[in-house]
Amino acid sequence: MSKVFNAVELPHYASTRDTRDRLDLLTEGVPVNARQLRADRIVYHPGDTAAAHYHSDSNHVFWVLSGTGILHTDSASVRLAAGTSALVGPGEVHWFENDSDDNFSFVEFWAPPPTETIWTVDGDKCTWAPAS
C-alpha cells in the first residue's frame, strides 16, 4: 500500500550552527521500516556553510534540487547545480558552502546509514534541533 507524506508530517530540523534546514525523508523517524538507506532534504540559505566532517562507514550521495553551491572534499572543491549529483565515499572529508544569493537545496542519501559523524575541526560541528 502506498503512503503519501505531507511535509508537515515529516521530522523537520534546524541547524544549531547556521540557518540550514533539514527535512527527514527516510530515517528512523519516518515509519517506512528502511534499514539500509537514509535520506534528507537540506536547504542551505545564502552564506551557510557546513563544518568539515566524514562518515567512516557510509556512502553519501547528493542530488541537487535547486540553486548552486560548493562541495568541498579532501581533494577538490566543485560547484554543484540543480540536476547534478555527487558521491562522497566512506572516510572522505566533506562540507558544503552556499556562496550565492539564492537557496541551495539537495536531497542526501546514505547507504548504509552512518553510525557516527566525525568532525575534523575541534569545536566546529553541527547538531540539529526541531524546527519551530
N, CA, C and O atoms as a Tinker XYZ file with bonds, in Angstrom:
   528  protein
     1  N      0.838000   -1.178000    0.000000    73     2
     2  CA     0.000000    0.000000    0.000000    64     1     3
     3  C      0.879000    1.237000    0.000000    63     2     4     5
     4  O      1.858000    1.306000    0.743000    81     3
     5  N      0.541000    2.195000   -0.814000    73     3     6
     6  CA     1.328000    3.420000   -0.877000    64     5     7
     7  C      0.955000    4.350000    0.270000    63     6     8     9
     8  O     -0.126000    4.248000    0.849000    81     7
     9  N      1.863000    5.249000    0.582000    73     7    10
    10  CA     1.655000    6.240000    1.638000    64     9    11
    11  C      2.188000    7.559000    1.148000    63    10    12    13
    12  O      3.311000    7.625000    0.649000    81    11
    13  N      1.415000    8.605000    1.278000    73    11    14
    14  CA     1.833000    9.960000    0.924000    64    13    15
    15  C      2.096000   10.720000    2.212000    63    14    16    17
    16  O      1.248000   10.770000    3.102000    81    15
    17  N      3.291000   11.314000    2.303000    73    15    18
    18  CA     3.642000   12.123000    3.461000    64    17    19
    19  C      3.608000   13.591000    3.065000    63    18    20    21
    20  O      4.246000   13.976000    2.085000    81    19
    21  N      2.892000   14.401000    3.792000    73    19    22
    22  CA     2.979000   15.842000    3.624000    64    21    23
    23  C      4.181000   16.332000    4.415000    63    22    24    25
    24  O      4.566000   15.711000    5.406000    81    23
    25  N      4.775000   17.431000    3.990000    73    23    26
    26  CA     5.976000   17.943000    4.654000    64    25    27
    27  C      5.745000   18.143000    6.151000    63    26    28    29
    28  O      6.660000   17.914000    6.942000    81    27
    29  N      4.564000   18.559000    6.551000    73    27    30
    30  CA     4.301000   18.812000    7.974000    64    29    31
    31  C      4.281000   17.523000    8.794000    63    30    32    33
    32  O      4.360000   17.583000   10.021000    81    31
    33  N      4.179000   16.359000    8.148000    73    31    34
    34  CA     4.189000   15.075000    8.846000    64    33    35
    35  C      5.599000   14.532000    9.049000    63    34    36    37
    36  O      5.792000   13.599000    9.829000    81    35
    37  N      6.580000   15.095000    8.364000    73    35    38
    38  CA     7.954000   14.603000    8.414000    64    37    39
    39  C      8.755000   15.361000    9.470000    63    38    40    41
    40  O      8.487000   16.536000    9.720000    81    39
    41  N      9.728000   14.708000   10.086000    73    39    42
    42  CA    10.584000   15.399000   11.055000    64    41    43
    43  C     11.324000   16.563000   10.383000    63    42    44    45
    44  O     11.927000   16.394000    9.323000    81    43
    45  N     11.270000   17.731000   11.003000    73    43    46
    46  CA    11.839000   18.959000   10.451000    64    45    47
    47  C     12.804000   19.539000   11.482000    63    46    48    49
    48  O     12.446000   19.718000   12.646000    81    47
    49  N     14.034000   19.833000   11.047000    73    47    50
    50  CA    15.071000   20.276000   11.962000    64    49    51
    51  C     15.777000   21.530000   11.440000    63    50    52    53
    52  O     15.780000   21.812000   10.242000    81    51
    53  N     16.372000   22.268000   12.371000    73    51    54
    54  CA    17.180000   23.446000   12.042000    64    53    55
    55  C     18.580000   23.227000   12.605000    63    54    56    57
    56  O     18.746000   22.637000   13.672000    81    55
    57  N     19.577000   23.706000   11.883000    73    55    58
    58  CA    20.955000   23.593000   12.331000    64    57    59
    59  C     21.187000   24.485000   13.543000    63    58    60    61
    60  O     20.666000   25.598000   13.611000    81    59
    61  N     21.969000   23.992000   14.496000    73    59    62
    62  CA    22.344000   24.815000   15.639000    64    61    63
    63  C     23.577000   25.662000   15.329000    63    62    64    65
    64  O     24.012000   26.456000   16.164000    81    63
    65  N     24.136000   25.498000   14.139000    73    63    66
    66  CA    25.370000   26.174000   13.750000    64    65    67
    67  C     25.128000   27.361000   12.828000    63    66    68    69
    68  O     25.876000   28.339000   12.870000    81    67
    69  N     24.080000   27.286000   11.986000    73    67    70
    70  CA    23.779000   28.327000   10.999000    64    69    71
    71  C     22.293000   28.252000   10.669000    63    70    72    73
    72  O     21.518000   27.774000   11.497000    81    71
    73  N     21.872000   28.697000    9.511000    73    71    74
    74  CA    20.435000   28.732000    9.210000    64    73    75
    75  C     19.968000   27.558000    8.351000    63    74    76    77
    76  O     18.848000   27.578000    7.841000    81    75
    77  N     20.809000   26.536000    8.181000    73    75    78
    78  CA    20.404000   25.381000    7.369000    64    77    79
    79  C     19.131000   24.739000    7.901000    63    78    80    81
    80  O     18.816000   24.824000    9.088000    81    79
    81  N     18.407000   24.093000    6.987000    73    79    82
    82  CA    17.110000   23.491000    7.273000    64    81    83
    83  C     17.126000   22.051000    6.772000    63    82    84    85
    84  O     17.569000   21.787000    5.654000    81    83
    85  N     16.644000   21.112000    7.600000    73    83    86
    86  CA    16.645000   19.691000    7.222000    64    85    87
    87  C     15.250000   19.105000    7.390000    63    86    88    89
    88  O     14.597000   19.298000    8.416000    81    87
    89  N     14.816000   18.399000    6.384000    73    87    90
    90  CA    13.553000   17.667000    6.420000    64    89    91
    91  C     13.878000   16.188000    6.229000    63    90    92    93
    92  O     14.392000   15.797000    5.181000    81    91
    93  N     13.584000   15.367000    7.232000    73    91    94
    94  CA    13.857000   13.937000    7.119000    64    93    95
    95  C     12.881000   13.298000    6.146000    63    94    96    97
    96  O     11.667000   13.448000    6.283000    81    95
    97  N     13.411000   12.590000    5.171000    73    95    98
    98  CA    12.584000   11.893000    4.188000    64    97    99
    99  C     12.525000   10.398000    4.462000    63    98   100   101
   100  O     11.487000    9.759000    4.293000    81    99
   101  N     13.656000    9.854000    4.887000    73    99   102
   102  CA    13.751000    8.419000    5.137000    64   101   103
   103  C     14.744000    8.214000    6.279000    63   102   104   105
   104  O     15.948000    8.092000    6.055000    81   103
   105  N     14.228000    8.179000    7.488000    73   103   106
   106  CA    15.047000    7.998000    8.690000    64   105   107
   107  C     14.261000    7.149000    9.674000    63   106   108   109
   108  O     13.153000    6.699000    9.383000    81   107
   109  N     14.852000    6.938000   10.845000    73   107   110
   110  CA    14.136000    6.182000   11.866000    64   109   111
   111  C     12.860000    6.899000   12.312000    63   110   112   113
   112  O     11.964000    6.267000   12.873000    81   111
   113  N     12.764000    8.220000   12.067000    73   111   114
   114  CA    11.577000    8.986000   12.431000    64   113   115
   115  C     10.462000    8.939000   11.398000    63   114   116   117
   116  O      9.369000    9.450000   11.643000    81   115
   117  N     10.723000    8.338000   10.255000    73   115   118
   118  CA     9.712000    8.205000    9.201000    64   117   119
   119  C      9.368000    6.713000    9.103000    63   118   120   121
   120  O     10.222000    5.911000    8.726000    81   119
   121  N      8.154000    6.340000    9.431000    73   119   122
   122  CA     7.816000    4.925000    9.639000    64   121   123
   123  C      7.650000    4.101000    8.365000    63   122   124   125
   124  O      6.539000    3.717000    8.000000    81   123
   125  N      8.776000    3.835000    7.690000    73   123   126
   126  CA     8.723000    3.012000    6.481000    64   125   127
   127  C      9.596000    1.756000    6.620000    63   126   128   129
   128  O      9.740000    0.988000    5.668000    81   127
   129  N     10.176000    1.554000    7.806000    73   127   130
   130  CA    10.947000    0.358000    8.108000    64   129   131
   131  C     12.196000    0.187000    7.234000    63   130   132   133
   132  O     12.624000   -0.942000    6.990000    81   131
   133  N     12.780000    1.285000    6.764000    73   131   134
   134  CA    14.013000    1.214000    5.975000    64   133   135
   135  C     15.205000    1.059000    6.917000    63   134   136   137
   136  O     15.322000    1.782000    7.907000    81   135
   137  N     16.078000    0.119000    6.605000    73   135   138
   138  CA    17.238000   -0.122000    7.465000    64   137   139
   139  C     18.565000    0.134000    6.764000    63   138   140   141
   140  O     19.568000    0.369000    7.436000    81   139
   141  N     18.603000    0.096000    5.443000    73   139   142
   142  CA    19.856000    0.206000    4.704000    64   141   143
   143  C     20.041000    1.530000    3.979000    63   142   144   145
   144  O     21.046000    1.728000    3.297000    81   143
   145  N     19.086000    2.434000    4.119000    73   143   146
   146  CA    19.128000    3.708000    3.405000    64   145   147
   147  C     18.530000    4.801000    4.279000    63   146   148   149
   148  O     17.559000    4.568000    4.999000    81   147
   149  N     19.111000    5.994000    4.214000    73   147   150
   150  CA    18.573000    7.184000    4.867000    64   149   151
   151  C     18.560000    8.299000    3.836000    63   150   152   153
   152  O     19.367000    8.300000    2.906000    81   151
   153  N     17.644000    9.252000    3.999000    73   151   154
   154  CA    17.568000   10.392000    3.074000    64   153   155
   155  C     17.000000   11.609000    3.794000    63   154   156   157
   156  O     16.085000   11.497000    4.611000    81   155
   157  N     17.561000   12.777000    3.474000    73   155   158
   158  CA    17.099000   14.064000    3.987000    64   157   159
   159  C     17.072000   15.066000    2.851000    63   158   160   161
   160  O     17.782000   14.916000    1.857000    81   159
   161  N     16.249000   16.087000    3.006000    73   159   162
   162  CA    16.303000   17.251000    2.114000    64   161   163
   163  C     16.933000   18.373000    2.937000    63   162   164   165
   164  O     16.468000   18.688000    4.033000    81   163
   165  N     17.986000   18.965000    2.404000    73   163   166
   166  CA    18.716000   20.022000    3.098000    64   165   167
   167  C     18.628000   21.308000    2.280000    63   166   168   169
   168  O     18.752000   21.283000    1.056000    81   167
   169  N     18.412000   22.436000    2.970000    73   167   170
   170  CA    18.435000   23.753000    2.330000    64   169   171
   171  C     19.527000   24.577000    2.999000    63   170   172   173
   172  O     19.519000   24.782000    4.213000    81   171
   173  N     20.461000   25.043000    2.183000    73   171   174
   174  CA    21.479000   25.996000    2.627000    64   173   175
   175  C     21.014000   27.372000    2.171000    63   174   176   177
   176  O     20.815000   27.603000    0.979000    81   175
   177  N     20.843000   28.271000    3.109000    73   175   178
   178  CA    20.481000   29.642000    2.762000    64   177   179
   179  C     21.764000   30.400000    2.400000    63   178   180   181
   180  O     22.860000   29.939000    2.719000    81   179
   181  N     21.640000   31.554000    1.739000    73   179   182
   182  CA    22.845000   32.307000    1.365000    64   181   183
   183  C     23.783000   32.501000    2.563000    63   182   184   185
   184  O     23.362000   32.931000    3.637000    81   183
   185  N     25.055000   32.174000    2.353000    73   183   186
   186  CA    26.070000   32.335000    3.389000    64   185   187
   187  C     26.265000   31.126000    4.289000    63   186   188   189
   188  O     27.246000   31.079000    5.032000    81   187
   189  N     25.366000   30.142000    4.250000    73   187   190
   190  CA    25.520000   28.951000    5.095000    64   189   191
   191  C     26.694000   28.107000    4.624000    63   190   192   193
   192  O     26.955000   27.999000    3.426000    81   191
   193  N     27.392000   27.515000    5.573000    73   191   194
   194  CA    28.457000   26.565000    5.277000    64   193   195
   195  C     28.489000   25.518000    6.378000    63   194   196   197
   196  O     28.325000   25.844000    7.554000    81   195
   197  N     28.696000   24.280000    6.009000    73   195   198
   198  CA    28.739000   23.192000    6.986000    64   197   199
   199  C     30.125000   23.074000    7.583000    63   198   200   201
   200  O     31.094000   23.613000    7.048000    81   199
   201  N     30.211000   22.363000    8.697000    73   199   202
   202  CA    31.501000   22.042000    9.304000    64   201   203
   203  C     32.089000   20.822000    8.592000    63   202   204   205
   204  O     31.361000   19.899000    8.227000    81   203
   205  N     33.393000   20.824000    8.400000    73   203   206
   206  CA    34.069000   19.685000    7.759000    64   205   207
   207  C     33.910000   18.440000    8.617000    63   206   208   209
   208  O     34.100000   18.478000    9.833000    81   207
   209  N     33.552000   17.315000    7.953000    73   207   210
   210  CA    33.302000   16.075000    8.668000    64   209   211
   211  C     33.378000   14.894000    7.714000    63   210   212   213
   212  O     33.530000   15.064000    6.505000    81   211
   213  N     33.272000   13.689000    8.277000    73   211   214
   214  CA    33.186000   12.491000    7.443000    64   213   215
   215  C     32.406000   11.413000    8.182000    63   214   216   217
   216  O     32.161000   11.504000    9.385000    81   215
   217  N     32.029000   10.398000    7.428000    73   215   218
   218  CA    31.328000    9.229000    7.951000    64   217   219
   219  C     32.179000    8.026000    7.553000    63   218   220   221
   220  O     32.371000    7.777000    6.363000    81   219
   221  N     32.692000    7.277000    8.528000    73   219   222
   222  CA    33.651000    6.218000    8.221000    64   221   223
   223  C     33.024000    4.994000    7.576000    63   222   224   225
   224  O     33.736000    4.167000    7.007000    81   223
   225  N     31.712000    4.862000    7.655000    73   223   226
   226  CA    31.082000    3.613000    7.254000    64   225   227
   227  C     29.923000    3.786000    6.275000    63   226   228   229
   228  O     29.057000    2.915000    6.184000    81   227
   229  N     29.897000    4.900000    5.540000    73   227   230
   230  CA    28.716000    5.174000    4.718000    64   229   231
   231  C     29.078000    5.893000    3.424000    63   230   232   233
   232  O     29.913000    6.798000    3.415000    81   231
   233  N     28.444000    5.481000    2.339000    73   231   234
   234  CA    28.488000    6.258000    1.104000    64   233   235
   235  C     27.441000    7.354000    1.211000    63   234   236   237
   236  O     26.370000    7.154000    1.785000    81   235
   237  N     27.761000    8.509000    0.656000    73   235   238
   238  CA    26.886000    9.676000    0.761000    64   237   239
   239  C     26.651000   10.199000   -0.658000    63   238   240   241
   240  O     27.595000   10.600000   -1.340000    81   239
   241  N     25.410000   10.195000   -1.092000    73   239   242
   242  CA    25.052000   10.679000   -2.432000    64   241   243
   243  C     24.193000   11.919000   -2.286000    63   242   244   245
   244  O     23.276000   11.954000   -1.465000    81   243
   245  N     24.488000   12.935000   -3.078000    73   243   246
   246  CA    23.758000   14.204000   -3.048000    64   245   247
   247  C     23.124000   14.453000   -4.409000    63   246   248   249
   248  O     23.796000   14.332000   -5.433000    81   247
   249  N     21.843000   14.799000   -4.436000    73   247   250
   250  CA    21.137000   15.163000   -5.669000    64   249   251
   251  C     20.648000   16.594000   -5.488000    63   250   252   253
   252  O     19.815000   16.861000   -4.621000    81   251
   253  N     21.166000   17.529000   -6.312000    73   251   254
   254  CA    20.860000   18.953000   -6.152000    64   253   255
   255  C     19.502000   19.262000   -6.763000    63   254   256   257
   256  O     19.243000   18.969000   -7.931000    81   255
   257  N     18.642000   19.863000   -5.945000    73   255   258
   258  CA    17.288000   20.229000   -6.365000    64   257   259
   259  C     17.214000   21.632000   -6.941000    63   258   260   261
   260  O     16.564000   21.856000   -7.962000    81   259
   261  N     17.889000   22.591000   -6.276000    73   259   262
   262  CA    17.817000   23.981000   -6.738000    64   261   263
   263  C     19.052000   24.749000   -6.307000    63   262   264   265
   264  O     19.738000   24.380000   -5.353000    81   263
   265  N     19.319000   25.829000   -7.033000    73   263   266
   266  CA    20.438000   26.700000   -6.712000    64   265   267
   267  C     21.783000   26.090000   -7.066000    63   266   268   269
   268  O     21.870000   25.073000   -7.754000    81   267
   269  N     22.833000   26.746000   -6.573000    73   267   270
   270  CA    24.201000   26.266000   -6.748000    64   269   271
   271  C     24.935000   26.387000   -5.418000    63   270   272   273
   272  O     24.607000   27.230000   -4.583000    81   271
   273  N     25.925000   25.536000   -5.241000    73   271   274
   274  CA    26.750000   25.583000   -4.048000    64   273   275
   275  C     28.038000   24.827000   -4.302000    63   274   276   277
   276  O     28.203000   24.175000   -5.333000    81   275
   277  N     28.935000   24.925000   -3.356000    73   275   278
   278  CA    30.238000   24.285000   -3.497000    64   277   279
   279  C     30.327000   23.087000   -2.560000    63   278   280   281
   280  O     30.054000   23.196000   -1.365000    81   279
   281  N     30.714000   21.939000   -3.121000    73   279   282
   282  CA    31.053000   20.754000   -2.348000    64   281   283
   283  C     32.563000   20.746000   -2.196000    63   282   284   285
   284  O     33.295000   20.672000   -3.183000    81   283
   285  N     33.023000   20.822000   -0.956000    73   283   286
   286  CA    34.447000   20.743000   -0.654000    64   285   287
   287  C     34.752000   19.336000   -0.154000    63   286   288   289
   288  O     33.997000   18.781000    0.645000    81   287
   289  N     35.862000   18.757000   -0.625000    73   287   290
   290  CA    36.338000   17.471000   -0.132000    64   289   291
   291  C     37.828000   17.590000    0.164000    63   290   292   293
   292  O     38.427000   18.644000   -0.048000    81   291
   293  N     38.417000   16.514000    0.651000    73   291   294
   294  CA    39.866000   16.469000    0.896000    64   293   295
   295  C     40.654000   16.889000   -0.331000    63   294   296   297
   296  O     41.662000   17.588000   -0.229000    81   295
   297  N     40.183000   16.454000   -1.495000    73   295   298
   298  CA    41.000000   16.576000   -2.701000    64   297   299
   299  C     40.578000   17.677000   -3.666000    63   298   300   301
   300  O     41.363000   18.049000   -4.538000    81   299
   301  N     39.375000   18.208000   -3.540000    73   299   302
   302  CA    38.920000   19.198000   -4.528000    64   301   303
   303  C     37.695000   19.944000   -4.016000    63   302   304   305
   304  O     37.054000   19.545000   -3.044000    81   303
   305  N     37.399000   21.026000   -4.697000    73   303   306
   306  CA    36.154000   21.759000   -4.490000    64   305   307
   307  C     35.474000   21.853000   -5.841000    63   306   308   309
   308  O     36.111000   22.171000   -6.845000    81   307
   309  N     34.166000   21.573000   -5.866000    73   307   310
   310  CA    33.436000   21.569000   -7.129000    64   309   311
   311  C     32.094000   22.250000   -6.932000    63   310   312   313
   312  O     31.431000   22.064000   -5.911000    81   311
   313  N     31.703000   23.042000   -7.923000    73   311   314
   314  CA    30.404000   23.702000   -7.883000    64   313   315
   315  C     29.348000   22.736000   -8.392000    63   314   316   317
   316  O     29.491000   22.140000   -9.460000    81   315
   317  N     28.291000   22.592000   -7.613000    73   315   318
   318  CA    27.159000   21.765000   -7.986000    64   317   319
   319  C     25.973000   22.665000   -8.311000    63   318   320   321
   320  O     25.813000   23.731000   -7.716000    81   319
   321  N     25.149000   22.235000   -9.253000    73   319   322
   322  CA    23.967000   22.996000   -9.659000    64   321   323
   323  C     22.781000   22.047000   -9.762000    63   322   324   325
   324  O     22.949000   20.828000   -9.796000    81   323
   325  N     21.590000   22.615000   -9.810000    73   323   326
   326  CA    20.364000   21.826000   -9.913000    64   325   327
   327  C     20.498000   20.794000  -11.024000    63   326   328   329
   328  O     20.940000   21.103000  -12.130000    81   327
   329  N     20.108000   19.562000  -10.708000    73   327   330
   330  CA    20.161000   18.481000  -11.679000    64   329   331
   331  C     21.439000   17.680000  -11.656000    63   330   332   333
   332  O     21.559000   16.701000  -12.392000    81   331
   333  N     22.411000   18.068000  -10.826000    73   331   334
   334  CA    23.651000   17.306000  -10.734000    64   333   335
   335  C     23.655000   16.486000   -9.455000    63   334   336   337
   336  O     22.907000   16.761000   -8.517000    81   335
   337  N     24.510000   15.477000   -9.439000    73   335   338
   338  CA    24.667000   14.682000   -8.227000    64   337   339
   339  C     26.150000   14.475000   -7.964000    63   338   340   341
   340  O     26.985000   14.656000   -8.850000    81   339
   341  N     26.459000   14.094000   -6.736000    73   339   342
   342  CA    27.842000   13.848000   -6.338000    64   341   343
   343  C     27.858000   12.709000   -5.341000    63   342   344   345
   344  O     26.890000   12.498000   -4.610000    81   343
   345  N     28.963000   11.972000   -5.311000    73   343   346
   346  CA    29.159000   10.879000   -4.376000    64   345   347
   347  C     30.378000   11.172000   -3.515000    63   346   348   349
   348  O     31.439000   11.531000   -4.025000    81   347
   349  N     30.218000   11.015000   -2.201000    73   347   350
   350  CA    31.322000   11.104000   -1.252000    64   349   351
   351  C     31.419000    9.740000   -0.584000    63   350   352   353
   352  O     30.432000    9.229000   -0.055000    81   351
   353  N     32.600000    9.157000   -0.609000    73   351   354
   354  CA    32.778000    7.810000   -0.074000    64   353   355
   355  C     33.065000    7.787000    1.411000    63   354   356   357
   356  O     33.303000    8.829000    2.021000    81   355
   357  N     33.044000    6.593000    1.996000    73   355   358
   358  CA    33.352000    6.437000    3.414000    64   357   359
   359  C     34.725000    7.022000    3.745000    63   358   360   361
   360  O     35.697000    6.781000    3.029000    81   359
   361  N     34.798000    7.784000    4.822000    73   359   362
   362  CA    36.057000    8.360000    5.269000    64   361   363
   363  C     36.484000    9.624000    4.544000    63   362   364   365
   364  O     37.501000   10.213000    4.909000    81   363
   365  N     35.747000   10.065000    3.529000    73   363   366
   366  CA    36.126000   11.251000    2.766000    64   365   367
   367  C     35.593000   12.512000    3.451000    63   366   368   369
   368  O     34.384000   12.683000    3.600000    81   367
   369  N     36.502000   13.383000    3.861000    73   367   370
   370  CA    36.100000   14.640000    4.497000    64   369   371
   371  C     35.347000   15.489000    3.479000    63   370   372   373
   372  O     35.755000   15.596000    2.323000    81   371
   373  N     34.234000   16.096000    3.924000    73   371   374
   374  CA    33.436000   16.916000    3.016000    64   373   375
   375  C     32.652000   17.973000    3.799000    63   374   376   377
   376  O     32.415000   17.837000    4.999000    81   375
   377  N     32.261000   19.022000    3.084000    73   375   378
   378  CA    31.363000   20.042000    3.606000    64   377   379
   379  C     30.854000   20.859000    2.436000    63   378   380   381
   380  O     31.445000   20.851000    1.356000    81   379
   381  N     29.754000   21.565000    2.656000    73   379   382
   382  CA    29.141000   22.393000    1.614000    64   381   383
   383  C     29.198000   23.849000    2.001000    63   382   384   385
   384  O     29.310000   24.206000    3.174000    81   383
   385  N     29.116000   24.686000    0.971000    73   383   386
   386  CA    29.088000   26.142000    1.157000    64   385   387
   387  C     28.115000   26.729000    0.139000    63   386   388   389
   388  O     28.158000   26.386000   -1.043000    81   387
   389  N     27.239000   27.617000    0.606000    73   387   390
   390  CA    26.390000   28.366000   -0.312000    64   389   391
   391  C     26.950000   29.781000   -0.408000    63   390   392   393
   392  O     26.749000   30.608000    0.481000    81   391
   393  N     27.648000   30.037000   -1.490000    73   391   394
   394  CA    28.250000   31.352000   -1.716000    64   393   395
   395  C     27.406000   32.201000   -2.668000    63   394   396   397
   396  O     27.885000   33.203000   -3.200000    81   395
   397  N     26.159000   31.803000   -2.880000    73   395   398
   398  CA    25.286000   32.526000   -3.810000    64   397   399
   399  C     24.251000   33.349000   -3.042000    63   398   400   401
   400  O     24.202000   33.319000   -1.812000    81   399
   401  N     23.440000   34.070000   -3.777000    73   399   402
   402  CA    22.371000   34.879000   -3.184000    64   401   403
   403  C     21.042000   34.137000   -3.131000    63   402   404   405
   404  O     20.038000   34.699000   -2.694000    81   403
   405  N     21.025000   32.881000   -3.571000    73   403   406
   406  CA    19.805000   32.081000   -3.598000    64   405   407
   407  C     19.965000   30.839000   -2.729000    63   406   408   409
   408  O     21.085000   30.447000   -2.402000    81   407
   409  N     18.861000   30.229000   -2.361000    73   407   410
   410  CA    18.923000   28.979000   -1.619000    64   409   411
   411  C     19.558000   27.888000   -2.478000    63   410   412   413
   412  O     19.392000   27.856000   -3.697000    81   411
   413  N     20.280000   27.007000   -1.819000    73   411   414
   414  CA    20.917000   25.844000   -2.427000    64   413   415
   415  C     20.336000   24.630000   -1.706000    63   414   416   417
   416  O     20.528000   24.480000   -0.499000    81   415
   417  N     19.627000   23.761000   -2.430000    73   415   418
   418  CA    18.992000   22.630000   -1.755000    64   417   419
   419  C     19.311000   21.322000   -2.473000    63   418   420   421
   420  O     19.511000   21.287000   -3.687000    81   419
   421  N     19.351000   20.262000   -1.692000    73   419   422
   422  CA    19.620000   18.942000   -2.250000    64   421   423
   423  C     18.991000   17.869000   -1.369000    63   422   424   425
   424  O     18.656000   18.102000   -0.208000    81   423
   425  N     18.843000   16.698000   -1.956000    73   423   426
   426  CA    18.481000   15.510000   -1.194000    64   425   427
   427  C     19.773000   14.740000   -0.995000    63   426   428   429
   428  O     20.546000   14.547000   -1.933000    81   427
   429  N     19.997000   14.301000    0.235000    73   427   430
   430  CA    21.178000   13.485000    0.526000    64   429   431
   431  C     20.729000   12.095000    0.941000    63   430   432   433
   432  O     19.772000   11.922000    1.696000    81   431
   433  N     21.454000   11.109000    0.420000    73   431   434
   434  CA    21.181000    9.706000    0.709000    64   433   435
   435  C     22.420000    9.094000    1.345000    63   434   436   437
   436  O     23.541000    9.394000    0.934000    81   435
   437  N     22.229000    8.237000    2.344000    73   435   438
   438  CA    23.319000    7.473000    2.943000    64   437   439
   439  C     23.034000    5.992000    2.753000    63   438   440   441
   440  O     21.917000    5.532000    2.993000    81   439
   441  N     24.046000    5.246000    2.319000    73   439   442
   442  CA    23.891000    3.805000    2.168000    64   441   443
   443  C     25.198000    3.137000    2.575000    63   442   444   445
   444  O     26.209000    3.335000    1.902000    81   443
   445  N     25.217000    2.372000    3.625000    73   443   446
   446  CA    24.175000    2.262000    4.637000    64   445   447
   447  C     24.154000    3.506000    5.513000    63   446   448   449
   448  O     25.054000    4.339000    5.408000    81   447
   449  N     23.157000    3.655000    6.368000    73   447   450
   450  CA    23.128000    4.823000    7.252000    64   449   451
   451  C     24.396000    4.889000    8.105000    63   450   452   453
   452  O     24.877000    3.857000    8.573000    81   451
   453  N     24.939000    6.084000    8.310000    73   451   454
   454  CA    26.166000    6.201000    9.109000    64   453   455
   455  C     25.902000    5.916000   10.578000    63   454   456   457
   456  O     24.820000    6.195000   11.094000    81   455
   457  N     26.902000    5.357000   11.241000    73   455   458
   458  CA    26.781000    5.138000   12.678000    64   457   459
   459  C     27.257000    6.347000   13.468000    63   458   460   461
   460  O     26.878000    6.522000   14.626000    81   459
   461  N     28.101000    7.198000   12.837000    73   459   462
   462  CA    28.527000    8.425000   13.505000    64   461   463
   463  C     29.075000    9.416000   12.489000    63   462   464   465
   464  O     29.421000    9.062000   11.362000    81   463
   465  N     29.142000   10.670000   12.924000    73   463   466
   466  CA    29.766000   11.744000   12.148000    64   465   467
   467  C     31.015000   12.170000   12.900000    63   466   468   469
   468  O     30.965000   12.412000   14.106000    81   467
   469  N     32.136000   12.263000   12.195000    73   467   470
   470  CA    33.391000   12.676000   12.801000    64   469   471
   471  C     33.713000   14.078000   12.306000    63   470   472   473
   472  O     33.881000   14.294000   11.106000    81   471
   473  N     33.798000   15.035000   13.233000    73   471   474
   474  CA    34.085000   16.433000   12.899000    64   473   475
   475  C     35.591000   16.619000   12.896000    63   474   476   477
   476  O     36.276000   16.138000   13.800000    81   475
   477  N     36.119000   17.312000   11.888000    73   475   478
   478  CA    37.575000   17.402000   11.731000    64   477   479
   479  C     38.189000   18.653000   12.343000    63   478   480   481
   480  O     39.410000   18.733000   12.474000    81   479
   481  N     37.379000   19.622000   12.717000    73   479   482
   482  CA    37.884000   20.847000   13.336000    64   481   483
   483  C     37.330000   20.909000   14.759000    63   482   484   485
   484  O     36.116000   20.965000   14.955000    81   483
   485  N     38.228000   20.899000   15.756000    73   483   486
   486  CA    37.786000   20.944000   17.153000    64   485   487
   487  C     36.847000   22.121000   17.389000    63   486   488   489
   488  O     37.137000   23.250000   16.994000    81   487
   489  N     35.725000   21.846000   18.032000    73   487   490
   490  CA    34.782000   22.894000   18.384000    64   489   491
   491  C     33.865000   23.333000   17.252000    63   490   492   493
   492  O     32.998000   24.180000   17.468000    81   491
   493  N     34.028000   22.785000   16.051000    73   491   494
   494  CA    33.175000   23.168000   14.919000    64   493   495
   495  C     32.392000   21.943000   14.469000    63   494   496   497
   496  O     32.926000   21.053000   13.806000    81   495
   497  N     31.117000   21.914000   14.841000    73   495   498
   498  CA    30.260000   20.802000   14.443000    64   497   499
   499  C     28.833000   21.299000   14.306000    63   498   500   501
   500  O     28.508000   22.413000   14.716000    81   499
   501  N     28.001000   20.476000   13.737000    73   499   502
   502  CA    26.589000   20.810000   13.567000    64   501   503
   503  C     25.753000   19.805000   14.333000    63   502   504   505
   504  O     26.006000   18.601000   14.274000    81   503
   505  N     24.785000   20.285000   15.030000    73   503   506
   506  CA    23.744000   19.429000   15.576000    64   505   507
   507  C     22.420000   19.981000   15.086000    63   506   508   509
   508  O     22.349000   21.113000   14.608000    81   507
   509  N     21.388000   19.194000   15.204000    73   507   510
   510  CA    20.079000   19.569000   14.677000    64   509   511
   511  C     19.059000   19.604000   15.800000    63   510   512   513
   512  O     19.026000   18.719000   16.656000    81   511
   513  N     18.229000   20.636000   15.787000    73   511   514
   514  CA    17.162000   20.794000   16.766000    64   513   515
   515  C     15.827000   20.871000   16.033000    63   514   516   517
   516  O     15.774000   21.347000   14.899000    81   515
   517  N     14.757000   20.414000   16.659000    73   515   518
   518  CA    13.452000   20.520000   15.993000    64   517   519
   519  C     13.178000   21.954000   15.558000    63   518   520   521
   520  O     13.371000   22.894000   16.328000    81   519
   521  N     12.730000   22.111000   14.329000    73   519   522
   522  CA    12.405000   23.443000   13.801000    64   521   523
   523  C     11.144000   23.940000   14.473000    63   522   524   525
   524  O     10.231000   23.169000   14.768000    81   523
   525  N     11.108000   25.225000   14.706000    73   523   526
   526  CA     9.923000   25.797000   15.360000    64   525   527
   527  C      8.895000   26.246000   14.348000    63   526   528
   528  O      7.837000   26.750000   14.724000    81   527
